[in-house]
Amino acid sequence: MYQTDSACTNQYYITRQETTESNARSYPRKFPFALAKASGSWITDVEGNKYLDFLCGAGTLALGHNNPEVNQAMVDLLTSGAPLHTLDLTTPTKDAFVHTLLSLLPDELKDNAKMQFCSPSGTDATDAAIKLCKTATGRSSVIAFQGGYHGMGHGALACTGNLNAKTKVAGLMPDVHFFPAPYSYRCPFGLGGEAGVDAACAFFERTLKDPECGITKPACVIIEPIQGEGGVIPMPVKFMQTIRRVTQELDIPLIVDEIQCGVGRSGKFYAFEYSAIVPDVILTSKAIGGSQPLSVVIYNKKLDKWTAGAHAGTFRGNQLAMKAGTVVMNTVSKPEFLADVQRKGDIISKRVNALKDEVSIIGDVRGIGLMVGTEFIDPASAPDLIGSRAASGDIAAAVQKRCFEKGLVVEKGGRHGSVMRCLCALNISDEDLTTALDIFEDVVREIDAAQKA
């Protein structure tokens, strides 16, 4: 029999969830609670326990939970009598969203851009973009990068580096070729630093220009300017600029996946702006819908070789998402807002780097803006050729569990699940940021002391 929230515990809901939902569920295994309320950077479970949310829907909630301005925009739409579901029919709400999004593009793309609204998830934007580029070029192969994450759809998963989700799925999209991406702490070339970046640049260019490389001319190259699930790894400016130059020279469309690192997360509206490049295709989802499901492919009109119905999606006309997303874009794109994201990111990096110097279980701290990663290591392991110690998913998991017990929800990723990731609200207050960092530091010191005992 159904019970009211006030009569239930977290365990009541978790038990019911275990009996009805797929084994694929992931977050409830790490955070065993049932949520009742949320406001700003705080969430409250059904037992009244409060937590600081440094996950925020995997970066979807750019302005935190139940932002008053975003909510009011949706309420206004709901009470206006406007349609909420329009497929790809236009409305004043959609028109405002489209032209706000266009206004935030680089000048070289702004006047030549078109958009495809997709099914709500970012993975569909990935699949749509690949289809677009294959249609426009008539080619089949795709270039992706080790450590990249582009979604869980059949095509998107084929372009994702992580093997856990793809090993048991036979027959993923063929002809995807993975190139090494710069990752200074665990350089794929065993070099690190600028030498590692130079090697990655040279390998990319020489391979694609080599008539004996074994890869037919690609339909596209897809890259995250900041790898998210791969461990919060920003792509160096030189690497991004090399990829853009080479793809232009070879007439290969470049797709930048801004689904997680975009919409202000890096301290610029798009993370690719740090490299001063102009891609052919931009993927955006998560925060672009203002807390509601939405994904969009933005692309140079020269690629628009599609015919009617070439790509579709039942919920591509989500008016609530467009209304809310317009509010988010207008807020986040302000220079003073983006400068504040960078300022708060610097606070996190400074404090966690100081903590790294104090403890033995942190190997690296990296990121841009409010997308920061802390990589945990096994201090007892032997250093590799460039001095990096083995990644420790176990230590990261222990830190995550203890943070949760102390009221901080934070997610991990990266190789072996060893990287703790910051995906807090972009408008988090300094007070809440300090509280979260205090909890994190105390937990890391506690786990570090246990390792040394």
N, C-alpha and C positions, 0 to 999 in steps of 0.2 A: 504494500500500500504506500502511496506517495506521502512523504512527510514534508512539512514546511522547512525552510532554511533554518529557522530558529531552533528546530528540534534536531538538526543534523550535525554531524561532525564531518571533518574532512574525509575520514576513513569511510564514512557511509557513501559519499559520492565516488570516491576512488574505487571502492569495491564494485559499485554499480557500473562504473566505466570499464573496469577490467572484464566484466562479463558481457559487455555489449559492443565494445570497440575493438578494432583490429589490433593485432600484435605489432603493427607498424607504428603505433603511437609512441612518441618519444619523450616529450617534455614531462608528462605525468610521472615518468619513471624517475626523473631528477627532482621534480618539484611536486611532491605528493600532497597537494591541497586543492580545494575547490574555491574559486574566486567568487566573491559576492559584490564587491564594490571596487571602484578605481577612480583616482583623481590625480591629475598631474603625473608625478613620478612615483606615486604610492598606490599599492593594491592591498585589498583587505580580503582575507578568506572568510569562510562561513562561520569560523569560530571566533572571529574578531581580531585575529593576528594581522599586523601590518608589516608590509615589506616594501623596500625600495626596489623599483623595477629597473634593472639595467639590461633588460632584454627588449622590452617595449615592442612585442610582436615582431621580433627579429628585425627591428629597425623601422617597422611600419609606422609607429606613432611618433612622428617627428616632433609634434607639440604635446606629447604626453597623452594620458588618458583623459577623455571627456573634456577636451579643451573648450572653454565656454564659447569662444567665437566660432569654432568649427561646428560645435553642436547647434548653436543658434542658426547658422546658415542652413543646416539640415532640417531643423524644425521649421524654418521659414519656407523651405521647399515643400516639406510634407504638408503644411497647412495651406499652401497656395493653390492646390488643385492641379499643379503641373504633373505631367507623366513622370513616373519613376523608372520605367523600363521602356527603352525606345529602339532596341536593336541598333542599327547604324543610322537611323533617322536623326536629323539634326533638331536642336532646340536652342533657345537663348542660353540656357545653362551650358550646353555643350559648346556653343560658339564662344562663350566667354572663357571656358576652360582651354579650348584649342588656341585662342589668340594670346592668352596669358602664357601658355607653354611655348608658343612660337617666339614670343618676345624675349624669352630667356635663352635662346639659342645663340651660338656664335654668329656674327654678322654674315659670314660666308655661307652659312647653311640656312639662316633665317628666311631668306627670300627664295630659297629653292627646296623648302621642306614640305613633305607630306607626312601623314600619320595613318597608322592602322590601329584601331582599337581592337583589343583581343579579349579572349576569355579572361576571367579575373586574375589568374595566377601569372607570375612572372615567367614561369616555364613556358607558357603559351606564347609569350612575346619572343622568347628565344626561338621556338619552333617556327613562328611566323617569319622572323627575320631570316632564318636559314632558307626557308622556302622562297622568300622574296629574292634573295641573292642567287639562289640556284636558278630561279625563273629568269632573272635578268641576265645572267651570264651564260646559261646553258651548261654550266659545269657541275661537278658532283662532289669534289673533295672539299673538306673543311679543315682549317688549321685552328687548334685550340692550344691551351697551355697547361702544363703540369701545375696542379694546385688550384686550377680554376673550378668554379661552381656556377652552373647555368640553369639548374632546375632538375626536376625529376621526371619530366616527360620523356618519351622514347628518344626523340632527337636531342633534347637538352641534356639528358643524362649521358648520351654518347659523347657529348662535348665536355663533360665534367670529369675532373681528375680523380676524385675520390673513388676507390674501388669497392668500398663496402656495399653501396647500393646497387652497383652494376654487375658485380661478379656473377650473381645468380640469375641475371636476366639475359637470356640468350637472344641473339639477333638484333641487337641495337643498331641504330643507323650506321651503315658502313662508311668507310673512306674518311674517317676522322683521324687526323695526325697530330700528335702532341709534341710541342716544343718545350724546352726548358725555359722557365721564367726566373729572373733574378731573385735571389732569396739569400741575402748576404750571410745570415747566421748559419744556414745550411746550404751553401752554394752548390748547385748541381755539378759544377765543374771543379769543385774543391779549391776554389780560389778566394772567394769572398771579396767584399769591397768593390772598388772601381774595376779591378781586373775581372771579377765575376760578371759585372754588367757588360764590360767590353766583350767578353767571351759570348754572352747570350746574344748581344747585338750582332756579332760577327757570324755566329752559328745560324741565326735566323736569316740574315741576308744572303749568306753564301749558299745555304741549303736551297732557298727558294729560287736562286739564280743559277743553280747547278743543273745542267741538262741531264745529269746522271743521278739526281737526288731521289728518284723513285716515286715522287709525288706529282701527280698531274696538276696542272694549274688550278689553284683553288677557286671555289665559288665565293669564299669569304674567309676572313680571319676574325676570330671572336676573342675578346679579352676583357677582363675586369681591371680597371685602373687601380683599384685596391682589391686584392683578393680577400674575400670575407671568410667563407667556410674553410678556405685553404690555410687560414692562420693570420689574418690581418697583415697582409704583405703588400705595401704600396709598390707599384711599378715605378722604377726610376724614370725621371724625365727623359734621359737619353734613350732609354729602351723604348718608351712610348713614341718618341720622335723618330727613332729608327724604323719602328714598325709602320708608322704612318708614311714615311718617305718611301720605303720599299714597296708597300702595297700600292701607293700611287704610281710609282715607276712601273709596276707590273700590272696595273689596272685590276687590282683585287679589292673588292669592297671590304672596308674595315668596320666591324661591329664592336661598339663599346658597351659593355654590360654595366649599367649604372643602377641596377635594380636595388642593390643594397647600399652602395657607396655614394649614390646621387642624392638629389634634393637636400643639399646643405650638409650632409653628414660629414664631409671632409673639411668644411669651412669655405668651400666654394659650392655654387649650386650643383655643378657637375665636377666630379673628381678629375676628368680628363682636362679640365681647364688649367690645371697646374702645369701641364705639358704644352700648352698653347697649340694644340692640334685641333683639326676639324675632322671628325669621323664621318663616314658615309651613313652609318646607322647608329641610333642610340636606343637602348632598351631601358624602359623605366616602368616601375611598378611599386609595390610596398608603399612608401610614404607619399607617392604622387596622388593616391586616392584619399588622403586626409583621414585615414583609419578605415576606409571602406575598400572593398576589392576592386582593383582596376589595374590593367596593364596596357601599355602603349608602345608601339614601335614608331620612332621618328626617323625619317630617312630622306636622302637626297632624291628628288623627283626623277632623276635620270634612271633610277632603279625601278620605277613604277611601270613594270611590264605586265602586271597582273590584269586579269579580266574580272568581270563581275562575279563575286562569289568565290574567288580564288582562296580567300581565307575568311573565316567567319567565327562567330562565337555568340552564343545565345545572350550572355550577360554583358556584351561589349557596350551596351548603352546605359550603364549604371549612373543615373543622374545624381543620386546622393553622393557618390564618389567624386563626380565632377564638380559638384557644388562645394563639397568639403575640400577637395584638392585645390581648387582655385584660392580658397582662403589660405591654405598651407603655402602655396607658391608665392602669394603676395606677401606673406609674413617672412618666410625663410629667405627669399631672394634679396631682402634689404641688406645693403652693405654693412650696417651696424649689427644686424643679427648674425651675419656670417663671421664678422670680426669677433663677436662674442663666442661663437662656436670654437674658433681657433684659440681664443684666450682660455676657455675652459679645457680644451684639449691639451694645451700647454701645461695647465695645472696638473692634470692627470699624469702626463708624461714625466714631469719633473718629480712628482711625489713617488711614482712607481719606480723610476730610475734610481732615486735615492734609496728606496727599499731594496732594489736589486743589489746595490753595493753593500747592503747590510746582511743579507741572507744568502744561503747557498743554493736555493732551489729555483731561482729565477735565472734563466739564461739570456733572455733578450726582451726588450720592450720596444715596440714600434707602432707606427700608425700616423694618421693625419687627422686633425680636428677631433671630433668625438667618435672616431673609429680607431680604437687603441687595442693592441693585443699584448698580453703578457705570457711569454712562453716559459713553461715550467720544465725543469730538467731533473734528472737523477744525479745528484752531486757525487755519488759513489762511482759513477760510470767513467770509463776512460775517455779523454777528449779525442776527437777525430783529427784529421790532418790540419784543419784550420782552428782547432781549439774548442770546438763546440761539444758539449756533452749530450748524452742520449736524451731525447724527449721523454717526458714522463706523464702519460695520461693518468696514471694512478694518483700522482701527487696533485695534478690539476683537479681530478674528481674529488679528492679529499678536501681541497680548498673550496670547491663549488658547494659541496655538501655542508661544510661548516659555515660558509657564508649564508646559505639558506637558513640554517638553524639560528643564525644571529640577525636575520631579517633583511638579507640582500639577495635578490635574484639575479644571477649572472650566468651567462652561457659560455661554454667552451667550444673549441673547434680546432682546426689545424691538424698537422700530422699527429696521429695517435691520440687525438683529443687533448693535446697538451697546452693549448693556447686559450687563456681566458680572454674574453672579448667584451669590450665596452660598446653597448648599443643603447645607451640611455637616451631620454628625450633631449632634443637639441636645446630646449629652453629650460633645462633643469636649473634650479636655483643654486647659488653658491653654497648655501647652507646644506641642501640635500646632497650636493656633490661632496662636500666635506664629510658628511655623515657616512656616505658610501665608502669613501676612501679610508676613513678611520676603521670601519668594519673590515675592509679588505686587508689593510695593513696588519691589524691585530690577528686575523686568521692566518695570514702568510707567516707571520712570526711564530705563531703557535705550531703550525705544521712543520716549519723549519726546525724548531726546537725538538719536535718529536722525531724528526729524521736524524738529528745529531745525538739523541739519547741512546 
